[in-house]
Each structure stands twice: as structure tokens, then as C-alpha cells.
């Protein structure tokens, strides 16, 4: 039997509350997973990426009998990369039955790849996988702090017993229902993102900067290590123009900036700013 639940705070490890247990997560670089893990007395085990993408073999190599939970953000933040569904299924098949696989699908609405699946099928056919989603991204309801989880009834029951009694407000729930019904907004946002993500990737690459291929609503821009041309230098240069990109030092990517896909005007201004930055001597 499968069930779903609306939630506000992260579903911190429902199966990792004893300090002797471990939770393995691949290097999504997210600040959330290690915080949620440590808050429940568990130990973080990080699996390295390959080309800024989750590596199933690296994850499986780090799983031990003490592992209780694996986090997988798919697509990933802040790299924008993703794992094809066949790889996600291979991960699930390779994990011991007692290990809970958490699929974080926050950015799934932006993906248009034929080999991608949000994870509902995997949840529906297993008893140890859950999929989480949020209304903070394509629906634009970040300030309302509302999302949902789909999973086996026994997992949902466990989360229900530890969550706060009033963790989701009535306005948030009503807004979420309206957001689900507003399919035109979702389609418009996805089309806009795809158009300008492709344009930005092409234009930024023309400037001699590397861009990690993304399926999300942002791109990851890599900068040289040469003094005056670093990510920090670019960040300072753009900020003076009122253009704020995301510095990623805290995410283990000190030489890159994350740019969210914005309006046409904002996108063109950033490219213009980067063009002026890279042209400096």
C-alpha cells in the first residue's frame, strides 16, 4: 500500500536515529542532507561524483551493513545534472533491502529527457523507496514551505508520527492546490526555462567558460583559476552591476557560480556582464 503526505520541514532520516547507524548520500553538495542526517545522530558518508553527476558504483561501494538511508537529488543542485531512470533502478537493485532510498525530485518539473523518471514507478514497486517533491521551484511557492512525499504506507506513518502537528498552514495547502491546477503556469515556466537555458549555455560557452550541461532551472558556470578571472572575481564584478549569481564555495565548488534562469532582460544582462568580465586584461 502506498501513501502520500504534505510536509514542511525536511524528512530527516526516519531510519537513522541511532548514533551507531550511518546514512550514505552521494555528493549532491546540498547543505540540507548532512544537517538532517547529523540532527538524527547518524554519520554522513559521501560518495564522489563523476563529471558532476551521481555515480551509482561509487555509492554502492560505500554502502555497508550499517547504512540505513541513501539520499539522491535527481536532478542535482547545484550542478543541474541527472541520472537516467535505468541508473536509478540499478542503484535501488544494488542496495540492501533494509536501506531506504530517498529520491529528491525538487527540480524534476524542468526535465524533458526521455530517459528520466521522477521516481513514482520505483516507489510503487518497492517497499523501501520514497520520492519527495516541493512547491518551491516551478510553482514559485518557496515562502510557503510546502512539499509532499510519496512512499510506502509504513514509511509515511513513521514520518507522520514525528512531524510537527501543524507543520503546514492552511494558506500553504490552498496555494498548493491552486498551483497543481494551474498547469498553464507550469508549461509556460518550463518552456521559458528550456529556451533560455539553451541560449545561456551557448552564449556563455562562446565566452570561453565551461558550462555543465543542465536539466534544471539554472546553469553551473566554471571559471579559470588565474588571478583576476576566478569565480570570486566574476562574482564581485557582476555584483557591482546589480547581478547576483550564487557563489558555491560552501558547496565544494569554489571555482564556479550558479546562475538561475531569469527573465530575458536579466539573462542578457548577465551575458553582457560576463562578456565584459572575460574581455578584461
C-alpha positions as CSV (number, residue, x, y, z in Angstrom):
1,X,0.0,0.0,0.0
2,X,1.3,3.4,-1.0
3,X,0.5,6.8,0.6
4,X,1.5,10.4,0.5
5,X,2.0,13.2,3.0
6,X,2.3,17.0,2.8
7,X,5.3,18.2,4.7
8,X,7.2,21.4,5.6
9,X,10.5,20.5,7.2
10,X,12.9,18.1,5.6
11,X,12.1,14.4,6.1
12,X,15.2,13.9,8.2
13,X,16.3,10.3,8.4
14,X,13.3,8.3,9.6
15,X,15.6,5.2,9.9
16,X,18.8,6.8,11.2
17,X,18.0,8.0,14.7
18,X,20.5,5.8,16.4
19,X,24.1,7.2,16.5
20,X,25.6,3.8,15.6
21,X,23.9,3.9,12.2
22,X,25.1,5.5,9.1
23,X,23.4,7.2,6.2
24,X,25.2,7.3,2.8
25,X,24.5,10.1,0.4
26,X,26.2,10.9,-2.9
27,X,27.9,14.3,-3.2
28,X,24.9,16.4,-4.2
29,X,26.7,19.2,-2.5
30,X,23.4,20.1,-0.8
31,X,23.8,21.6,2.7
32,X,20.5,20.0,3.7
33,X,21.3,16.3,3.8
34,X,24.2,16.4,6.2
35,X,22.3,18.7,8.5
36,X,19.3,16.5,8.6
37,X,21.5,13.4,9.0
38,X,23.5,14.8,11.9
39,X,20.4,16.1,13.6
40,X,19.3,12.5,13.9
41,X,22.6,11.2,15.3
42,X,23.7,9.5,12.1
43,X,27.0,9.7,10.3
44,X,27.4,11.2,6.8
45,X,29.2,9.1,4.2
46,X,29.9,11.0,0.9
47,X,30.2,9.3,-2.5
48,X,32.1,11.3,-5.1
49,X,30.6,12.4,-8.4
50,X,31.8,11.7,-11.9
51,X,31.7,14.7,-14.2
52,X,29.5,16.5,-11.5
53,X,27.0,13.6,-11.8
54,X,26.0,11.0,-9.3
55,X,28.0,7.8,-9.6
56,X,25.9,4.7,-8.8
57,X,29.0,2.5,-8.5
58,X,30.6,4.9,-6.1
59,X,27.5,5.0,-3.9
60,X,27.2,1.2,-3.8
61,X,30.9,0.8,-2.9
62,X,30.3,2.9,0.2
63,X,27.3,1.1,1.5
64,X,27.8,-1.1,4.5
65,X,25.6,-3.2,6.8
66,X,25.3,-0.1,9.0
67,X,23.9,2.1,6.2
68,X,20.2,2.9,6.6
69,X,19.4,5.6,4.1
70,X,20.7,6.9,0.8
71,X,19.8,10.4,-0.4
72,X,19.7,11.1,-4.2
73,X,18.8,14.5,-5.6
74,X,17.7,13.9,-9.1
75,X,18.2,16.4,-10.8
76,X,21.0,17.6,-8.6
77,X,21.5,21.1,-7.2
78,X,23.8,23.0,-7.8
79,X,25.1,21.1,-10.8
80,X,21.9,20.6,-12.8
81,X,22.9,17.0,-13.8
82,X,20.7,14.0,-13.5
83,X,20.7,10.2,-13.5
84,X,18.7,8.3,-16.1
85,X,15.9,6.1,-14.7
86,X,17.8,2.9,-15.6
87,X,20.7,4.0,-13.4
88,X,18.3,4.9,-10.5
89,X,16.8,1.4,-10.8
90,X,20.3,-0.1,-10.8
91,X,21.0,1.8,-7.6
92,X,17.9,0.5,-5.9
93,X,18.6,-3.0,-7.1
94,X,22.1,-2.8,-5.7
95,X,21.1,-1.5,-2.3
96,X,20.3,-4.0,0.6
97,X,16.6,-4.3,1.3
98,X,17.0,-2.6,4.7
99,X,18.3,0.7,3.1
100,X,15.8,3.4,2.4
101,X,16.3,5.3,-0.9
102,X,15.1,8.9,-0.8
103,X,14.6,10.4,-4.3
104,X,14.6,14.2,-4.1
105,X,12.7,15.4,-7.2
106,X,12.6,19.1,-6.4
107,X,13.7,20.1,-10.0
108,X,12.0,17.3,-11.9
109,X,9.4,19.6,-13.5
110,X,12.1,21.2,-15.6
111,X,13.4,17.9,-17.2
112,X,12.4,16.9,-20.7
113,X,14.7,13.9,-21.2
114,X,13.1,10.7,-22.4
115,X,15.3,8.6,-20.1
116,X,14.3,10.5,-16.9
117,X,11.6,9.4,-14.5
118,X,10.5,11.2,-11.3
119,X,10.5,8.0,-9.3
120,X,6.8,7.3,-8.8
121,X,7.1,3.9,-10.6
122,X,10.0,2.8,-8.4
123,X,8.2,3.8,-5.2
124,X,5.1,1.9,-6.4
125,X,7.0,-1.3,-7.0
126,X,9.2,-1.3,-3.8
127,X,8.8,-1.1,-0.1
128,X,12.0,0.8,0.7
129,X,11.9,3.9,-1.6
130,X,10.3,7.3,-1.2
131,X,10.1,10.3,-3.5
132,X,9.9,13.9,-2.3
133,X,8.8,17.0,-4.1
134,X,8.4,20.7,-3.4
135,X,6.2,23.6,-4.5
136,X,9.2,25.9,-4.1
137,X,10.6,25.6,-7.6
138,X,8.5,25.6,-10.7
139,X,5.4,26.6,-8.7
140,X,7.1,29.5,-7.1
141,X,5.8,29.0,-3.6
142,X,9.1,28.9,-1.7
143,X,8.0,31.2,1.1
144,X,5.1,28.9,2.0
145,X,7.4,26.0,2.7
146,X,5.2,23.2,1.4
147,X,6.0,20.0,-0.4
148,X,5.0,16.3,-0.5
149,X,6.3,12.8,-0.2
150,X,5.1,9.6,-1.9
151,X,6.1,6.3,-0.3
152,X,5.1,3.1,1.3
153,X,2.4,3.4,4.0
154,X,4.7,2.3,6.8
155,X,7.3,5.0,6.0
156,X,4.6,7.7,5.7
157,X,3.2,6.5,9.0
158,X,6.6,6.9,10.6
159,X,7.0,10.4,9.3
160,X,3.5,11.3,10.4
161,X,4.4,10.3,13.9
162,X,7.5,12.5,14.2
163,X,6.4,15.6,12.2
164,X,5.1,18.7,13.9
165,X,1.3,18.8,14.5
166,X,0.7,22.0,12.5
167,X,3.7,21.8,10.1
168,X,1.7,23.0,7.0
169,X,-0.5,26.1,7.2
170,X,-4.0,26.3,5.6
171,X,-2.9,29.1,3.2
172,X,0.0,27.0,2.1
173,X,-2.2,24.0,1.4
174,X,-4.7,26.1,-0.6
175,X,-1.9,27.7,-2.6
176,X,-0.5,24.3,-3.3
177,X,-3.9,23.0,-4.6
178,X,-4.2,26.1,-6.8
179,X,-0.6,25.6,-8.1
180,X,-1.4,22.0,-9.1
181,X,-4.4,23.2,-11.1
182,X,-2.5,25.9,-12.8
183,X,-1.0,23.7,-15.5
184,X,-0.6,26.7,-17.9
185,X,1.9,28.3,-15.5
186,X,3.9,25.1,-15.3
187,X,4.0,24.7,-19.0
188,X,5.0,28.4,-19.5
189,X,7.7,28.2,-16.9
190,X,9.2,25.0,-18.4
191,X,9.2,26.4,-21.9
192,X,10.8,29.6,-20.8
193,X,13.4,27.8,-18.8
194,X,14.3,25.4,-21.7
195,X,14.6,28.3,-24.2
196,X,16.8,30.5,-22.1
197,X,18.8,27.6,-20.5
198,X,19.9,26.6,-24.0
199,X,20.6,30.2,-25.0
200,X,22.6,30.9,-21.9
201,X,24.7,27.7,-22.2
202,X,25.6,28.6,-25.8
203,X,26.3,32.2,-25.2
204,X,28.4,31.6,-22.0
205,X,30.3,28.8,-23.7
206,X,31.2,31.3,-26.5
207,X,33.0,33.4,-23.9
208,X,35.4,30.6,-23.2
209,X,33.7,29.5,-20.0
210,X,32.7,25.9,-19.3
211,X,29.1,25.2,-18.5
212,X,28.0,21.9,-17.1
213,X,25.0,20.6,-19.1
214,X,21.9,21.2,-17.0
215,X,18.3,19.9,-17.0
216,X,17.2,22.3,-14.2
217,X,16.3,26.0,-14.0
218,X,19.9,27.0,-13.5
219,X,23.3,26.5,-15.1
220,X,26.7,25.9,-13.5
221,X,29.4,28.2,-14.9
222,X,33.1,27.3,-14.3
223,X,35.9,29.9,-14.2
224,X,39.7,29.8,-14.6
225,X,42.0,29.7,-11.6
226,X,44.0,32.7,-12.9
227,X,44.0,35.7,-10.7
228,X,41.5,38.3,-11.9
229,X,39.5,35.7,-13.8
230,X,38.2,33.5,-10.9
231,X,34.7,32.8,-9.9
232,X,35.1,35.1,-6.9
233,X,36.4,37.9,-9.2
234,X,33.4,37.4,-11.6
235,X,31.0,37.4,-8.7
236,X,32.4,40.7,-7.4
237,X,32.3,42.2,-10.9
238,X,28.7,41.2,-11.6
239,X,27.5,42.2,-8.1
240,X,28.7,45.8,-8.8
241,X,26.3,45.8,-11.7
242,X,23.4,44.5,-9.6
243,X,23.7,41.0,-11.0
244,X,23.8,38.4,-8.3
245,X,24.8,34.8,-9.0
246,X,25.3,32.1,-6.4
247,X,28.8,31.6,-5.1
248,X,29.4,27.9,-4.4
249,X,32.4,27.7,-2.1
250,X,30.2,26.2,0.7
251,X,29.2,23.5,-1.8
252,X,32.7,22.5,-2.6
253,X,32.7,24.4,-5.9
254,X,34.9,27.5,-5.3
255,X,35.7,27.9,-8.9
256,X,32.1,28.0,-10.2
257,X,28.9,30.1,-10.0
258,X,25.4,29.0,-10.3
259,X,23.1,31.2,-12.4
260,X,19.3,30.8,-12.2
261,X,17.4,31.2,-15.4
262,X,15.7,34.6,-15.2
263,X,13.8,37.0,-17.4
264,X,15.1,37.7,-20.9
265,X,16.4,41.1,-19.7
266,X,18.2,39.6,-16.7
267,X,19.7,36.8,-18.8
268,X,21.0,39.2,-21.4
269,X,22.5,41.5,-18.8
270,X,24.4,38.6,-17.2
271,X,25.9,37.5,-20.5
272,X,26.8,41.1,-21.3
273,X,28.4,41.4,-17.9
274,X,30.4,38.1,-18.4
275,X,31.5,39.3,-21.8
276,X,32.9,42.5,-20.3
277,X,34.5,40.5,-17.4
278,X,36.2,38.0,-19.7
279,X,37.4,40.7,-22.0
280,X,39.3,42.5,-19.2
281,X,43.1,42.3,-19.3
